[in-house]
Amino acid sequence: MTISFYGAAQTVTGSKHLVTLENGKRILLDCGLTQGMGDKTEERNRSFDFEPENLTCLILSHAHIDHSGLIPLLVREGYTGPIYATPPTLELCKLLLMDSARIQGSNGNGNTTPLYTEEDAEQALQQFVTVPYDEPYQIDEDIELLFTDTGHVLGSAAINLRLQDDGKERTLCFSGDIGRFANRILNPPQAFPQAEIIICESTYGNRVHDSLENTEERLQKIVQEVCVERQGKLLIPAFSIGRTQELIYSLNYLAEEGRLPDVKVFVDSPLSVYATDIMRDNPQYFRDTMQEYLKDDPDPFGFPQLTYITEVDDSKELNKIDEPCVIISSSGMMEAGRIQHHLKTNLSDPNSAVLITGYCEPSTLGGKLMNGAEKVYIMGDEVEVKAEMMIMKEYSAHADYGDIAKFLHCQDKEKIQRIFLVHGEKSVMNQLKEDLSELGYGNIEIPEFRLSYVV
């Protein structure tokens, strides 16, 4: 068996891992869009380094675009086979892949052809096959699939494979993105079957997140300081799926307790609105404490001060209002979406602030702002940065070192033959490798892009 790494290798984006059995069957784990890698981005998104038509199957860990965003291109270039995912992942992909296709079309011009079209995305969605959590699924005589919940976003799963390879049974787990055991809404990551080979994410593998215990109190103080004391706007860039709902839940909690300052809150992102509706429709995936909360508050994603915005004209009106407010808008790394318009309008206001709640790749607009840039370019125009940059790490949906160690704890170390660290920066991976080695894990690899391993 050979594993080849065609994305998320010593970087956090473009998840794409190919497992090839001795008999030639080829299993692709994720097919993600590469984002924020400068000159490398276009090249990596337009070249698969393998023949799509020769794949046996594609298995998707979750819906985020850096894991799913190249599926329509894969189909466009000849892949006709099944795409396995959990039911919520399919529902979210219907939003994300169609939105991505529309973005591709709007960005296309005489010099740049879109990666794929809405028709390609529609065809790709027709090829999805949903598999529930915890139910072994026989793909064929050589490949058995089991999804286990990782608690990262709605529908996220570790991909557990039982493979017949050259007369031997092999076991492999791809973690996808691991969530946090302290997640407020979703179930915590669950134990997964013993695996010989583990492909493990490492985004925040070198740090420990701040405790969630005082999250709402910190958020309340930030809203009070920016919107009440300074009379400024608080901009919160957030990914449409996962982080936006966590933020809304916290603000809803504060509103229910009468602790949210009397300011308007806007969620300005059609994707966020529709994704929140999908969250509302799937409470069976919520953790026990959230199930209890729902008994008293049947809508944890709505309160009187909150307005959801989908229409472009309504979004533009937000940039004209002078009153203080909170605006939550995508994208999280600030590379695209309506958040760019709000940043362009408000970054030069010293009374306003940008609250960064998750990872931003250093070369992205978010990364530059996080690192203290005094001027940035937004949609071709130079913008002076006077607004304050605030950071709350509590809302990260990615596991930290403690979560990763806890996720792996269900495994017998002696039975693990190899661990591959993916989806992280190299310095983070080096630290995580050292720390996991001290815990007794051996044979830990940090694969390079396009490198293949015989296992």
Backbone torsions as a table, in degrees:
resi	resn	phi	psi	omega
1	MET	NA	138.1	-179.4
2	THR	-123.1	138.2	175.2
3	ILE	-118.0	127.0	-179.4
4	SER	-118.5	138.3	-174.0
5	PHE	-110.0	108.2	-175.4
6	TYR	-110.2	16.1	176.8
7	GLY	179.2	163.8	-179.3
8	ALA	53.1	30.9	177.1
9	ALA	-102.7	109.0	-175.3
10	GLN	59.5	27.2	172.0
11	THR	-153.1	168.3	-172.3
12	VAL	-100.3	10.5	-169.8
13	THR	-135.3	161.8	174.2
14	GLY	74.3	39.9	-176.1
15	SER	-54.0	125.1	-176.4
16	LYS	-166.6	107.3	-176.7
17	HIS	-131.4	129.5	-174.0
18	LEU	-111.5	122.9	176.8
19	VAL	-105.3	122.0	-179.0
20	THR	-116.3	121.6	178.5
21	LEU	-82.5	164.9	-178.7
22	GLU	-60.9	-30.6	-179.6
23	ASN	-83.2	5.0	175.9
24	GLY	94.8	-6.7	177.6
25	LYS	-67.4	140.8	-172.4
26	ARG	-128.7	122.4	-176.5
27	ILE	-113.3	118.6	177.3
28	LEU	-96.0	124.8	177.6
29	LEU	-100.1	109.2	-177.1
30	ASP	68.9	157.7	177.6
31	CYS	-151.3	74.1	-168.5
32	GLY	-95.6	154.2	176.5
33	LEU	-78.4	135.7	174.1
34	THR	-83.7	133.6	-177.6
35	GLN	-131.4	145.3	168.7
36	GLY	65.7	30.9	179.1
37	MET	-113.1	25.8	174.9
38	GLY	61.1	-130.4	-176.5
39	ASP	-63.7	-24.9	-177.9
40	LYS	-75.8	-20.2	-172.2
41	THR	-59.3	-53.1	-176.3
42	GLU	-61.4	-44.8	-178.5
43	GLU	-61.0	-45.5	-176.5
44	ARG	-69.5	-28.9	-180.0
45	ASN	-80.7	-18.7	-177.1
46	ARG	-103.0	-5.9	-178.4
47	SER	-129.4	122.4	-179.1
48	PHE	-86.0	-23.9	-175.8
49	ASP	67.9	11.6	173.1
50	PHE	-153.6	166.4	-177.5
51	GLU	-91.0	111.7	-178.4
52	PRO	-56.2	-36.3	-176.2
53	GLU	-68.4	-15.8	-178.3
54	ASN	-93.3	0.6	179.2
55	LEU	-72.4	142.6	174.5
56	THR	-80.0	-43.3	179.2
57	CYS	-161.6	161.7	172.8
58	LEU	-119.9	132.5	178.0
59	ILE	-121.2	127.7	-172.7
60	LEU	-108.7	128.3	-178.6
61	SER	-77.1	-39.8	177.7
62	HIS	-167.4	179.0	-165.0
63	ALA	-86.8	-16.0	-176.2
64	HIS	-51.6	143.6	-167.2
65	ILE	-65.6	-25.6	177.3
66	ASP	-78.3	1.6	173.3
67	HIS	-118.2	-23.4	-174.8
68	SER	-120.2	-12.9	-163.3
69	GLY	-68.5	-12.4	177.1
70	LEU	-103.9	7.5	179.2
71	ILE	-59.3	-44.2	178.3
72	PRO	-61.3	-33.6	176.6
73	LEU	-69.3	-38.3	177.1
74	LEU	-58.2	-43.5	178.3
75	VAL	-67.7	-43.0	179.0
76	ARG	-57.7	-35.4	-176.6
77	GLU	-92.5	11.6	168.1
78	GLY	121.9	-0.4	179.3
79	TYR	-80.4	124.4	-177.2
80	THR	-118.4	2.2	-174.2
81	GLY	-84.1	-173.8	-177.5
82	PRO	-76.4	152.7	175.4
83	ILE	-122.0	107.5	-175.2
84	TYR	-90.0	134.7	-179.1
85	ALA	-159.1	164.2	173.8
86	THR	-73.4	158.5	179.7
87	PRO	-55.8	-45.1	178.6
88	PRO	-65.1	-31.4	178.1
89	THR	-62.8	-40.4	176.5
90	LEU	-62.3	-45.4	-179.3
91	GLU	-59.3	-42.0	179.7
92	LEU	-72.3	-35.0	178.1
93	CYS	-65.8	-29.9	176.1
94	LYS	-59.3	-35.4	176.9
95	LEU	-76.4	-53.2	-169.6
96	LEU	-68.8	-43.3	-176.3
97	LEU	-71.1	-37.5	177.0
98	MET	-67.8	-39.5	177.4
99	ASP	-64.2	-42.4	178.5
100	SER	-61.8	-39.6	179.0
101	ALA	-64.5	-40.0	177.9
102	ARG	-64.6	-39.5	176.8
103	ILE	-63.7	-42.3	177.3
104	GLN	-57.3	-44.5	-178.4
105	GLY	-66.5	-39.5	-178.3
106	SER	-72.7	-25.7	179.7
107	ASN	-86.8	-13.9	-178.6
108	GLY	-68.8	140.7	177.2
109	ASN	-148.4	-166.0	-177.4
110	GLY	-61.7	-25.7	-176.9
111	ASN	-100.4	-21.0	-175.7
112	THR	-128.2	117.8	176.7
113	THR	-87.3	142.1	178.8
114	PRO	-58.5	147.4	176.1
115	LEU	-63.3	-36.6	178.8
116	TYR	-163.3	171.7	-175.6
117	THR	-113.1	173.2	175.5
118	GLU	-63.0	-32.8	177.3
119	GLU	-64.7	-39.1	177.2
120	ASP	-63.6	-41.8	179.5
121	ALA	-65.0	-41.8	178.5
122	GLU	-61.9	-41.9	178.2
123	GLN	-63.8	-43.0	179.3
124	ALA	-59.1	-42.7	-179.2
125	LEU	-64.2	-28.5	177.1
126	GLN	-67.9	-21.7	-176.3
127	GLN	-91.2	-1.8	179.1
128	PHE	-69.7	140.8	171.9
129	VAL	-125.5	120.4	-175.7
130	THR	-89.8	139.7	179.3
131	VAL	-131.0	122.3	-178.9
132	PRO	-68.3	162.6	172.0
133	TYR	-59.8	148.5	167.0
134	ASP	64.3	19.1	176.6
135	GLU	-122.3	107.1	179.7
136	PRO	-55.7	136.0	-176.8
137	TYR	-127.3	122.0	-178.7
138	GLN	-86.3	104.0	178.6
139	ILE	-70.4	-46.7	171.0
140	ASP	-157.0	-169.4	-174.9
141	GLU	-66.5	-15.7	-176.9
142	ASP	-109.3	-10.3	-170.9
143	ILE	-132.9	117.3	173.2
144	GLU	-116.3	133.7	-176.2
145	LEU	-113.3	139.4	171.2
146	LEU	-137.0	124.1	174.6
147	PHE	-92.4	133.0	171.1
148	THR	-124.1	144.8	-172.6
149	ASP	-70.3	131.9	176.2
150	THR	-108.7	-4.1	173.3
151	GLY	65.4	21.3	-178.7
152	HIS	-82.4	-56.6	171.3
153	VAL	-140.1	171.3	178.4
154	LEU	-54.1	124.5	177.7
155	GLY	87.0	-5.2	-176.5
156	SER	-67.0	144.4	-173.6
157	ALA	-146.1	148.3	163.1
158	ALA	-82.5	140.3	-179.6
159	ILE	-98.1	111.2	179.9
160	ASN	-107.0	122.4	-175.7
161	LEU	-118.3	134.5	169.9
162	ARG	-111.5	114.3	-168.9
163	LEU	-118.2	140.5	169.8
164	GLN	-97.1	111.7	-172.0
165	ASP	-131.4	108.6	178.2
166	ASP	54.4	45.2	176.9
167	GLY	82.0	1.9	-179.8
168	LYS	-120.5	148.5	173.4
169	GLU	-89.2	127.0	179.8
170	ARG	-120.7	148.8	178.9
171	THR	-124.6	135.6	-176.9
172	LEU	-139.2	140.2	172.6
173	CYS	-125.7	128.4	168.7
174	PHE	-107.5	119.2	-172.7
175	SER	-68.5	-19.7	-166.0
176	GLY	60.0	-144.6	173.9
177	ASP	-97.8	129.8	-178.5
178	ILE	-90.7	133.6	177.5
179	GLY	-85.8	-168.4	-177.1
180	ARG	-103.8	139.9	178.6
181	PHE	-67.7	-20.6	179.9
182	ALA	-97.2	16.1	178.7
183	ASN	-52.7	136.8	-177.4
184	ARG	-75.9	-32.2	-169.1
185	ILE	-107.2	-53.6	-171.6
186	LEU	-86.9	162.4	173.6
187	ASN	-59.6	147.7	176.3
188	PRO	-70.4	161.7	176.6
189	PRO	-55.9	137.1	-177.9
190	GLN	-100.5	161.0	176.8
191	ALA	-63.1	149.6	-179.2
192	PHE	-126.3	157.7	-175.8
193	PRO	-60.3	154.0	177.9
194	GLN	-55.1	134.2	-179.1
195	ALA	-128.1	143.7	173.6
196	GLU	-80.7	-37.6	-178.3
197	ILE	-119.1	129.1	177.8
198	ILE	-125.4	125.8	171.6
199	ILE	-104.5	113.9	-167.4
200	CYS	-122.4	133.9	176.2
201	GLU	-69.8	159.3	-174.2
202	SER	-147.6	22.2	-171.1
203	THR	-48.7	-50.4	-179.1
204	TYR	-114.7	35.3	-174.5
205	GLY	-71.2	-4.1	-179.4
206	ASN	-111.3	14.6	-176.1
207	ARG	-147.3	168.0	175.0
208	VAL	-119.8	124.7	-178.4
209	HIS	-66.9	154.6	172.5
210	ASP	-63.2	151.1	-179.1
211	SER	-63.9	146.5	176.6
212	LEU	-80.8	-5.3	-170.7
213	GLU	-56.9	-42.2	-176.1
214	ASN	-111.0	24.8	-175.1
215	THR	-58.2	-50.9	-176.9
216	GLU	-64.1	-37.2	178.6
217	GLU	-62.9	-42.7	178.2
218	ARG	-64.3	-42.9	180.0
219	LEU	-63.8	-41.1	179.4
220	GLN	-61.1	-41.9	-179.9
221	LYS	-65.1	-37.6	179.1
222	ILE	-66.5	-45.0	178.2
223	VAL	-61.8	-42.7	179.3
224	GLN	-60.4	-47.2	-176.7
225	GLU	-65.4	-48.5	-173.7
226	VAL	-76.4	-49.5	-170.7
227	CYS	-87.0	-30.0	-177.5
228	VAL	-98.3	-54.3	-175.9
229	GLU	-73.3	-40.9	-178.7
230	ARG	-93.2	-18.2	-174.7
231	GLN	61.3	36.7	178.7
232	GLY	-107.0	-178.2	176.8
233	LYS	-101.1	140.9	175.5
234	LEU	-106.5	112.0	178.9
235	LEU	-97.1	129.7	179.4
236	ILE	-123.7	98.1	174.3
237	PRO	-69.1	132.3	-177.0
238	ALA	-153.1	141.7	175.3
239	PHE	-64.0	142.2	-172.9
240	SER	-63.4	-29.6	-175.7
241	ILE	-113.2	116.0	177.0
242	GLY	107.2	-78.2	-172.3
243	ARG	-67.0	-39.5	178.8
244	THR	-57.5	-44.3	-178.8
245	GLN	-67.5	-35.7	176.3
246	GLU	-61.9	-44.3	180.0
247	LEU	-64.7	-44.1	179.6
248	ILE	-62.0	-41.4	179.5
249	TYR	-60.0	-43.9	179.4
250	SER	-63.2	-44.4	179.2
251	LEU	-65.8	-38.0	176.6
252	ASN	-62.0	-42.1	179.4
253	TYR	-61.1	-44.6	178.2
254	LEU	-63.7	-41.0	179.6
255	ALA	-64.0	-42.1	179.5
256	GLU	-60.9	-34.4	-178.8
257	GLU	-88.0	-1.3	179.7
258	GLY	75.1	21.5	-176.3
259	ARG	-106.6	-4.8	179.2
260	LEU	-81.8	125.0	177.6
261	PRO	-54.1	153.9	-175.4
262	ASP	-78.2	70.7	176.2
263	VAL	-129.9	154.4	179.1
264	LYS	-78.2	146.0	177.9
265	VAL	-121.7	128.7	179.9
266	PHE	-119.6	133.4	168.5
267	VAL	-105.1	104.8	-172.9
268	ASP	-106.0	80.7	179.4
269	SER	-170.1	114.4	178.0
270	PRO	-56.4	-40.7	179.6
271	LEU	-60.9	-43.0	179.8
272	SER	-62.0	-40.5	179.5
273	VAL	-61.7	-49.5	-177.5
274	TYR	-69.4	-37.0	178.2
275	ALA	-65.4	-36.1	177.6
276	THR	-65.7	-37.5	175.5
277	ASP	-61.1	-40.5	178.5
278	ILE	-65.3	-39.0	175.9
279	MET	-60.2	-45.4	-179.9
280	ARG	-58.4	-34.5	-175.5
281	ASP	-82.2	-3.8	-175.2
282	ASN	-129.9	51.5	-178.0
283	PRO	-67.2	-13.8	-179.7
284	GLN	-65.0	-15.3	179.1
285	TYR	-96.0	4.2	-179.4
286	PHE	-83.4	150.5	178.3
287	ARG	-69.6	166.2	-173.0
288	ASP	-58.8	-42.4	-178.5
289	THR	-64.2	-33.5	177.7
290	MET	-72.0	-35.6	176.7
291	GLN	-61.5	-39.2	178.0
292	GLU	-66.6	-42.0	180.0
293	TYR	-59.5	-37.4	-178.1
294	LEU	-64.6	-22.1	179.5
295	LYS	-67.1	-31.1	179.3
296	ASP	-96.7	-29.3	-179.7
297	ASP	-132.9	93.3	-174.7
298	PRO	-65.8	-15.3	177.3
299	ASP	-127.1	90.9	-179.8
300	PRO	-77.4	2.3	-177.6
301	PHE	-119.2	31.1	178.8
302	GLY	-157.8	137.3	176.1
303	PHE	-154.8	161.9	-169.2
304	PRO	-56.1	-33.0	-176.7
305	GLN	-81.4	-4.7	-172.2
306	LEU	-95.8	133.0	174.5
307	THR	-127.0	127.8	174.4
308	TYR	-91.9	135.0	-177.4
309	ILE	-121.2	128.7	175.8
310	THR	-117.4	-35.5	-173.6
311	GLU	-77.1	142.8	-178.8
312	VAL	-60.9	-43.1	-178.0
313	ASP	-62.2	-38.8	178.2
314	ASP	-67.3	-36.0	177.0
315	SER	-63.7	-42.4	179.6
316	LYS	-63.8	-33.7	-179.7
317	GLU	-64.2	-27.7	179.5
318	LEU	-61.1	-32.8	-178.7
319	ASN	-76.3	-7.1	-179.6
320	LYS	-99.9	-16.2	-176.2
321	ILE	-79.3	143.0	-177.4
322	ASP	-96.4	-18.4	-174.6
323	GLU	-73.1	150.9	177.0
324	PRO	-64.2	148.1	-179.3
325	CYS	-165.8	170.1	173.8
326	VAL	-109.9	129.1	178.4
327	ILE	-122.6	115.8	174.5
328	ILE	-101.7	123.9	-175.6
329	SER	-152.5	152.5	179.4
330	SER	-94.8	158.4	12.2
331	SER	-100.6	165.2	-174.9
332	GLY	-63.5	-37.0	179.3
333	MET	-89.4	1.2	173.6
334	MET	67.8	20.3	-177.9
335	GLU	-83.2	-19.1	-178.0
336	ALA	-157.7	-179.0	175.3
337	GLY	86.0	-179.0	-174.5
338	ARG	-69.6	-20.8	179.3
339	ILE	-58.5	-30.4	-179.2
340	GLN	-62.5	-38.8	179.1
341	HIS	-65.5	-40.3	179.8
342	HIS	-69.6	-37.1	176.6
343	LEU	-65.4	-43.6	-179.1
344	LYS	-59.8	-36.2	-178.2
345	THR	-78.4	-33.2	-166.9
346	ASN	-115.7	-9.9	-176.9
347	LEU	-62.1	-27.8	-177.5
348	SER	-85.7	2.8	179.6
349	ASP	-94.2	112.7	-178.2
350	PRO	-67.5	-14.8	177.7
351	ASN	-83.2	-17.4	-178.1
352	SER	-90.6	171.5	-179.2
353	ALA	-149.8	155.0	174.1
354	VAL	-114.4	122.6	179.1
355	LEU	-100.0	111.7	-178.6
356	ILE	-95.2	123.4	-172.0
357	THR	-116.7	5.7	-179.0
358	GLY	-158.3	-174.9	-176.3
359	TYR	-66.9	136.9	172.4
360	CYS	-127.8	118.6	177.5
361	GLU	-57.6	135.1	-170.0
362	PRO	-53.7	-32.2	-176.5
363	SER	-83.3	-7.6	179.9
364	THR	-79.4	166.8	176.9
365	LEU	-58.0	-42.5	177.7
366	GLY	-61.1	-42.4	178.8
367	GLY	-63.0	-39.7	178.9
368	LYS	-66.0	-42.5	178.4
369	LEU	-66.0	-41.0	179.2
370	MET	-62.3	-32.1	-178.0
371	ASN	-90.5	11.4	169.8
372	GLY	91.0	22.5	179.0
373	ALA	-59.0	136.0	179.1
374	GLU	-90.4	-21.9	175.4
375	LYS	-140.3	143.0	176.9
376	VAL	-138.2	161.8	175.7
377	TYR	-106.0	126.9	178.3
378	ILE	-127.1	118.8	-178.8
379	MET	52.0	40.6	174.5
380	GLY	87.6	-6.6	-178.3
381	ASP	-110.0	141.3	176.7
382	GLU	-78.0	132.5	-178.5
383	VAL	-126.2	128.5	177.6
384	GLU	-80.1	136.6	-176.5
385	VAL	-99.4	110.1	175.8
386	LYS	-120.0	-18.8	177.7
387	ALA	-66.2	150.6	-179.7
388	GLU	-79.2	140.1	173.5
389	MET	-95.7	120.7	177.7
390	MET	-114.5	149.0	-177.0
391	ILE	-130.3	130.8	169.9
392	MET	-126.2	111.5	-178.4
393	LYS	-83.5	-10.6	-175.1
394	GLU	-61.0	-27.5	-173.3
395	TYR	-87.1	2.6	179.1
396	SER	-59.7	134.3	177.2
397	ALA	-90.2	-0.9	179.7
398	HIS	-93.4	143.7	174.4
399	ALA	-59.4	144.5	168.8
400	ASP	-96.2	-171.3	-177.6
401	TYR	-57.8	-44.9	-179.0
402	GLY	-61.4	-40.8	178.9
403	ASP	-65.5	-42.0	179.8
404	ILE	-63.4	-44.5	178.6
405	ALA	-61.6	-39.9	179.0
406	LYS	-68.5	-37.9	178.0
407	PHE	-60.8	-41.4	-177.3
408	LEU	-80.1	-13.0	-171.3
409	HIS	-62.8	-23.0	-179.5
410	CYS	-71.8	-7.7	-175.1
411	GLN	-94.8	146.2	170.6
412	ASP	-81.5	111.3	-175.3
413	LYS	-56.7	-34.4	-176.6
414	GLU	-66.7	-22.6	-177.1
415	LYS	-94.3	-5.5	177.9
416	ILE	-85.3	121.8	-179.2
417	GLN	-88.2	-32.9	-177.5
418	ARG	-156.7	139.8	171.3
419	ILE	-120.8	127.1	175.8
420	PHE	-108.3	126.0	177.5
421	LEU	-94.3	126.7	-178.6
422	VAL	-132.6	177.1	172.7
423	HIS	54.6	57.0	177.0
424	GLY	-169.0	164.6	175.0
425	GLU	-78.3	151.5	-171.7
426	LYS	-59.4	-40.3	-179.5
427	SER	-62.9	-36.8	177.8
428	VAL	-66.2	-43.9	-179.5
429	MET	-63.0	-40.1	179.0
430	ASN	-60.9	-42.1	179.4
431	GLN	-67.6	-43.2	179.7
432	LEU	-63.7	-40.0	177.8
433	LYS	-59.8	-43.8	179.6
434	GLU	-63.7	-44.2	-178.2
435	ASP	-67.9	-41.0	178.5
436	LEU	-67.4	-34.4	177.1
437	SER	-61.9	-39.3	178.7
438	GLU	-66.5	-24.8	176.5
439	LEU	-82.6	-4.8	176.7
440	GLY	105.2	4.8	176.7
441	TYR	-84.4	135.0	-178.9
442	GLY	-117.7	176.3	176.1
443	ASN	51.9	51.7	-179.7
444	ILE	-96.1	125.5	-177.6
445	GLU	-113.6	148.4	172.2
446	ILE	-118.5	88.4	-172.3
447	PRO	-66.8	147.8	173.3
448	GLU	-90.4	160.3	177.7
449	PHE	-57.9	131.6	178.8
450	ARG	72.7	7.0	178.9
451	LEU	-83.3	143.7	178.9
452	SER	-118.3	145.7	178.8
453	TYR	-127.2	134.5	171.1
454	VAL	-90.4	123.0	-175.0
455	VAL	-125.5	NA	NA
